[in-house]
């Protein structure tokens, strides 16, 4: 039995990887929206940097750090957008108070 393996040239491997990442991005965007696309982009960026520069010999550690980086970027951007758009409620002490008909003072909404 003869076994044959197909070896890709460097250019073919590059375009295969780009096409694969584009396909993953399209599927992620369709299923999870822009946040999922951001997370997969950060994850692939961290993993790609480990492949290129070998900053850790442990691939499991690289995957864990890539997951943590994607999570932290998502949390940071969510908090930043909520502060910019003022959707986050101010603490009770900073809310404007208005007198109520019964004489009690309640926060405005």
C-alpha positions as CSV (number, residue, x, y, z in Angstrom):
1,X,0.0,0.0,0.0
2,X,1.5,3.3,-1.1
3,X,0.8,6.4,1.1
4,X,1.0,9.7,-0.6
5,X,0.9,13.0,1.3
6,X,0.1,16.3,-0.3
7,X,2.5,19.1,0.7
8,X,1.4,22.7,0.2
9,X,3.8,25.4,-0.9
10,X,4.3,28.4,1.4
11,X,2.0,30.5,-0.7
12,X,-0.7,27.9,-0.8
13,X,-0.5,27.4,3.0
14,X,-0.7,31.2,3.5
15,X,-3.9,31.5,1.3
16,X,-5.4,28.4,2.8
17,X,-4.9,29.9,6.3
18,X,-6.3,33.3,5.3
19,X,-9.3,31.6,3.7
20,X,-9.9,29.4,6.8
21,X,-9.8,32.5,9.1
22,X,-12.1,34.3,6.8
23,X,-14.6,31.4,6.8
24,X,-14.3,31.2,10.6
25,X,-15.0,35.0,10.8
26,X,-18.0,34.8,8.6
27,X,-19.5,31.9,10.5
28,X,-18.8,33.6,13.8
29,X,-20.3,36.9,12.6
30,X,-23.4,35.1,11.5
31,X,-23.9,33.2,14.7
32,X,-22.6,35.5,17.4
33,X,-22.4,39.0,16.0
34,X,-19.6,41.5,16.2
35,X,-18.6,40.6,19.7
36,X,-17.9,37.0,18.6
37,X,-15.9,38.3,15.6
38,X,-13.8,40.5,18.0
39,X,-13.2,37.6,20.3
40,X,-12.1,35.2,17.6
41,X,-9.9,37.9,16.1
42,X,-8.1,38.6,19.4
43,X,-7.8,34.8,20.1
44,X,-6.3,34.1,16.6
45,X,-4.0,37.1,17.0
46,X,-2.5,35.9,20.2
47,X,-2.2,32.3,19.0
48,X,-0.7,33.5,15.7
49,X,1.9,35.6,17.6
50,X,2.8,32.5,19.6
51,X,3.3,30.5,16.4
52,X,5.4,33.3,14.9
53,X,7.6,34.3,17.9
54,X,7.3,31.2,20.2
55,X,6.9,33.2,23.4
56,X,5.8,30.1,25.2
57,X,6.7,26.5,24.4
58,X,3.5,25.3,26.1
59,X,0.6,25.5,23.6
60,X,-2.0,25.0,26.4
61,X,-0.7,28.1,28.1
62,X,-0.8,30.0,24.8
63,X,-4.5,28.9,24.4
64,X,-5.3,29.9,27.9
65,X,-3.7,33.3,27.5
66,X,-5.5,33.9,24.2
67,X,-8.8,33.1,25.8
68,X,-8.1,35.4,28.7
69,X,-7.0,38.2,26.3
70,X,-10.2,37.8,24.2
71,X,-12.3,37.9,27.4
72,X,-10.5,41.0,28.8
73,X,-10.8,42.9,25.6
74,X,-14.5,42.2,25.4
75,X,-15.0,43.3,29.0
76,X,-12.9,46.4,28.6
77,X,-14.8,47.5,25.4
78,X,-18.1,46.7,27.0
79,X,-17.4,48.9,30.0
80,X,-16.0,51.7,27.8
81,X,-19.0,51.7,25.5
82,X,-21.4,51.7,28.5
83,X,-19.6,54.7,30.0
84,X,-19.5,56.5,26.7
85,X,-23.2,55.9,26.0
86,X,-24.2,56.5,29.6
87,X,-26.2,53.3,29.8
88,X,-24.6,52.5,33.2
89,X,-26.6,53.8,36.1
90,X,-24.9,56.3,38.3
91,X,-24.5,55.3,42.0
92,X,-27.4,56.2,44.2
93,X,-25.6,59.2,45.8
94,X,-25.1,60.8,42.4
95,X,-28.6,60.5,41.1
96,X,-30.8,63.5,41.0
97,X,-33.5,63.5,43.7
98,X,-37.0,64.8,43.2
99,X,-39.7,65.3,45.8
100,X,-42.5,62.8,45.5
101,X,-46.2,63.7,46.1
102,X,-46.1,61.9,49.4
103,X,-43.2,64.1,50.6
104,X,-40.7,61.3,50.3
105,X,-37.7,61.9,48.1
106,X,-37.1,59.3,45.5
107,X,-34.4,59.1,42.7
108,X,-35.4,60.0,39.2
109,X,-35.5,57.4,36.5
